[in-house]
Amino acid sequence: MTSTLTPATAAPADTDPPPAAAAPRRPWLRHAPLAALLTGTALLYLVGLSRSGWANPYYSAAAQAASQSWKAFFFGSLDGANFITVDKTPAALWLMGASVRLFGVNPYAILLPQALCGVGATALLYATVRRFAGPAAGLIAGAVMATTPVAVLMFRFNNPDALLVLLLVAGAYALTRALETGQTRWLAWAGAAVGFGFLAKMLQALLVLPAFALVYLLFGPPRLAVRCGQLLVAAAAMIGAAGWWVLVVELWPADSRPYIGGTQGDSVLELTLGYNGFGRLTGEEVGSVGGAGGWGETGALRLFGTDLAGQAAWLLPAALALLAVGIAVTWRRPRTDLVRAGFVLWGGWLLVTGLVFSFMAGIFHAYYTVALAPALGALTGAGAVLLWRLRDRSWAVAVAAAVLTGTGWWAYTLLGQAADFVPWLRWLVLVGALATACALLATHLLPAWSQRGLAVLALTLGLTGPAAFAVQTAASAHTGAIPSAGPSTGGGFGGMRGGGPGGFANRGGQPGGFGGPGGQARQPGQGGQPGGGPGAGAGDGQRFGGGGTRAGMGGLLNATTPGAELQALLTADADRYDWVAAAVGANNAAGYQLAVNRPVMAIGGFNGTDNAPSLARFQEWVDEGRVHWFIGGSGFDSGSGSDVGSQIAAWVAQNFTARTVSGTTVYDLTEETAS
C-alpha cells in the first residue's frame, strides 16, 4: 500500500477524482440517476404509509393536541388542555402538528412529515458525498441509507428520529461546504442545524459534534486562529438555535404552561441533563422502567447482536474497512484535502455514535441506530468509488474482493437469523458474493468492458440483504412505543433482555409488549387493564404502590383501543370538562384521546412516574368539575420516580364507585360515594 502514497505536497494522481466528462447532449440525463434514487426512495417511504395507523400513539396524540391548541403546539403538550408535555423537545411535533392542521387528524397526515424528511435526507446525503467523492459515491450513499431497514422504519413512523437525521445530514452538508470555501456562514449553518436537531431529540444531536469540530479544526482552509474563531461562531449559532425554546420555557410561569414530561421537578434543564441526558449513559434515570442493566448487554459488539444487527449493521463491517482504506490512502495528502476530510467526518460520526450506543447503560432501543445510516452510506459510497479508481492496483482489487466476501457472509448470517424469511435469499447472496469476489480477483483476465458490470453486481449483492428487510419493513404495520424493523429474528427487542413471545416485539403490526400476566399482548378492546381484569375496583390503587403488585406494561408501551360503549360514555357531555378522563401513563391516555378526539389527562407522564399532578391538585380539579372519568387498571411501578399515580388511583378507588364498561374499569368523578 505504501507504494501508492506520495509526499504531503501532492495527492496521488491515481486517486484524484477524474475530470468532469463533457456535458451530455441531453442535460436531463445527467440528473436521471438522482431522480431515480429519489423517486424510489419516495415510493419506499410513502406507499401504504398509513397502514401503521397511529404508529406511536404517544406522539400521534401530541400531534392531535397541537391541532387543537397553539399552546400545545408550542410546548409539545400531550393533550389539548395542556396538562403535560411529551418527554422530548417538540420540533418533530411542530412538523406533525402543521401537517395535521393542514390535512386533518389522520394517520397519513401524522406520518407524512417523517417520510418527506427521509426523502430530503437522502437528497442531502447525495449532495454532501458528491462534493468530496463524486456523483457515483453520492448515489451509492443515498441508496445505502434509503434501504437501511431501520431508516425505512423511522421514515415511515412518527418518532423524532426522522427529523433528527435530516437535520444532522444538513449539518454535514453545510460543514462540507465550509471545508470547501472556508466561509464562516456555512459553518454557522452547520451549528444551527445541530442546534435545531437538539429541539428534535435533545442531546443525541450532539453526538456528531466531536467529528464536526475536529474535521474543521484540522482541515478547514483558513489559518488556525481563524478556524478557532469560526468554530466559536458555529457554537454560538448552535446554542442560539437550541437555546431560545429552552429559555422561553424556563422563563414562562410554570402555572400557565404544561408540566414538562419526563421530569420530577418540571424543568427542561432536568429533562435535558437527566432523563434524556447523562441518565441515558449511566442508567440512573429517575422514573425509568428499565436502566441499571435492564436495556441489554453493553459492549463493543452490542450493535452486532441478534436484536440489533438486522436494523442497521448490514454494511457496518464494510464501512469500517472502507474507512480504514480511505484514511490510509489519503493520509499524506495536503492538509485541506477534501476527500480525506470527508472520510474523517463520516468516520468520526460513525465511531462516536456507534460507541455511545454500544456502551450506554440507560434506555436504549433498536431504532436509535437510524443515526448510523447516513455515515454507513457515506463511507460505503466514498470507499467503493475510491477502490474503483484504484482498480489498477492489485492490493485495491484484493481489498474489494475481501470486503465483498465479508459483506456476503455477514448478510448470509443476518438473513439466517430470520429463518422463515425467504430462506433461499441468504444462499443467493453468499454464493453470488463469493463468485463475484473471485471474478474481481481475476479482472486482469477479463475484458475491460466487464469491470463496470462486476462493480454494479458487487454493489447489488451488498444491498440485497438490507433491501429485502427494508421492503418487508415497508410492507408491514408497526405500532407502539418501541418498534423494530424487519422480520423477527428471535432475539430480544430494542436492546432489552427478555425478548420472544410477549416481549418487546412490535413487528408486522402485532400489538406486542407486556400485557397481562405472562406477558400476553392485549388485544384492542380489552381496555386499559394490563395485569387486571374487569371490575378490578379498589385493587387498582394497590398496583401502583411500593407494596402492591407490578402492573403489566401493555398500557405503558402500547395504547388501548376502547370499545364503542366506552367511547360513547367518554364523549357524553364532553364539552363541559377540560379532560374527559384521566389515566395513569401517557400511552394508555393517548389511546383514549385518539379514539374520542378529546383531551385525556396522562397522570405521571410516559411511565406514570412523573411528579404530576399532586394528589391535592388532582382533588382540586375534580372538585372544580374539570375531569369527568378516571380509567383504572393502568400504570407501572418502576421503583423510582414519583408515586402520584399510586396515590391518585387509591384515592379514586376509595371515594368513587367503580363500573365496568367495554371490559374496562372506570370511575365517574362527578359522583362521589357517601364514604
C-alpha positions, 0 to 999 in steps of 0.5 A: 500500500505504501507504494501508492502514497506520495509526499504531503505536497501532492495527492496521488494522481491515481486517486484524484477524482477524474475530470468532469466528462463533457456535458451530455447532449441531453442535460436531463440525463445527467440528473436521471440517476438522482431522480431515480434514487429519489423517486424510489426512495419516495415510493419506499417511504410513502406507499401504504404509509398509513397502514401503521395507523397511529404508529406511536400513539404517544406522539400521534396524540401530541400531534392531535393536541397541537391541532387543537391548541397553539399552546400545545403546539408550542410546548409539545403538550400531550393533550389539548388542555395542556396538562403535560408535555411529551418527554422530548423537545417538540420540533418533530411535533411542530412538523406533525402538528402543521401537517395535521392542521393542514390535512386533518387528524389522520394517520397519513397526515401524522406520518407524512412529515417523517417520510418527506424528511427521509426523502430530503435526507437522502437528497442531502446525503447525495449532495454532501458525498458528491462534493468530496467523492463524486456523483457515483459515491453520492448515489451509492450513499443515498441508496445505502441509507434509503434501504437501511431497514431501520431508516425505512422504519423511522421514515415511515413512523412518527418518532423524532428520529426522522427529523433528527437525521435530516437535520444532522445530514444538513449539518454535514452538508453545510460543514462540507461546504465550509471545508470547501470555501472556508466561509464562516456562514456555512459553518454557522449553518452547520451549528444551527442545524445541530442546534435545531436537531437538539429541539428534535431529540435533545442531546443525541444531536450532539453526538456528531459534534466531536467529528464536526469540530475536529474535521474543521479544526484540522482541515478547514482552509483558513489559518488556525486562529481563524478556524478557532474563531469560526468554530466559536461562531458555529457554537454560538449559532448552535446554542442560539438555535437550541437555546431560545425554546429552552429559555422561553420555557424556563422563563414562562410561569410554570402555572400557565404552561404544561408540566414538562414530561419526563421530569420530577421537578418540571424543568427542561434543564432536568429533562435535558441533563437527566432523563434524556441526558447523562441518565441515558449513559449511566442508567440512573434515570429517575422514573425509568422502567428499565436502566441499571442493566435492564436495556441489554448487554453493553459492549463493543459488539452490542450493535452486532447482536441478534436484536440489533444487527438486522436494523442497521449493521448490514454494511457496518463491517464494510464501512469500517474497512472502507474507512480504514482504506480511505484514511490510509490512502489519503493520509499524506495528502495536503492538509485541506484535502477534501476527500480525506476530510470527508472520510474523517467526518463520516468516520468520526460520526460513525465511531462516536455514535456507534460507541455511545450506543454500544456502551450506554447503560440507560434506555436504549432501543433498536431504532436509535441506530437510524443515526448510523445510516447516513455515515454507513452510506457515506463511507460505503459510497466514498470507499467503493468509488475510491477502490474503483479508481484504484482498480489498477492496483492489485492490493485495491482489487484484493481489498474489494474482493475481501470486503465483498466476501465479508459483506456476503457472509455477514448478510448470509448470517443476518438473513439466517437469523430470520429463518422463515424469511425467504430462506433461499435469499441468504444462499443467493447472496453468499454464493453470488458474493463469493463468485463475484469476489473471485471474478474481481480477483481475476479482472486482469483476465477479463475484458475491460468492458466487464469491470463496470458490470462486476462493480454494479453486481458487487454493489447489488449483492451488498444491498440485497440483504438490507433491501429485502428487510427494508421492503418487508419493513415497508410492507408491514404495520408497526405500532407502539412505543418501541418498534423494530424493523424487519422480520423477527429474528428471535432475539430480544427487542430494542436492546432489552433482555427478555425478548420472544413471545410477549416481549418487546416485539412490535413487528408486522403490526402485532400489538406486542409488549407486556400485557397481562400476566405472562406477558400476553399482548392485549388485544384492542378492546380489552381496555386499559387493564394490563395485569387486571381484569374487569371490575378490578375496583379498589385493587387498582390503587394497590398496583401502583404502590411500593407494596402492591403488585407490578402492573403489566406494561401493555398500557405503558408501551402500547395504547388501548383501543376502547370499545364503542360503549366506552367511547360513547360514555367518554364523549357524553357531555364532553364539552363541559370538562377540560379532560374527559378522563384521566389515566395513569401513563401517557400511552394508555391516555393517548389511546383514549384521546385518539379514539374520542378526539378529546383531551385525556389527562396522562397522570405521571407522564410516559411511565406514570412516574412523573411528579404530576399532578399532586394528589391535592391538585388532582382533588382540586380539579375534580372538585372544580368539575374539570375531569369527568372519568378516571380509567383504572387498571393502568400504570407501572411501578418502576421503583423510582420516580414519583408515586402520584399515580399510586396515590391518585388511583387509591384515592379514586378507588376509595371515594368513587364507585367503580363500573365496568364498561367495554371490559374496562374499569372506570370511575365517574368523578362527578359522583362521589360515594357517601364514604 
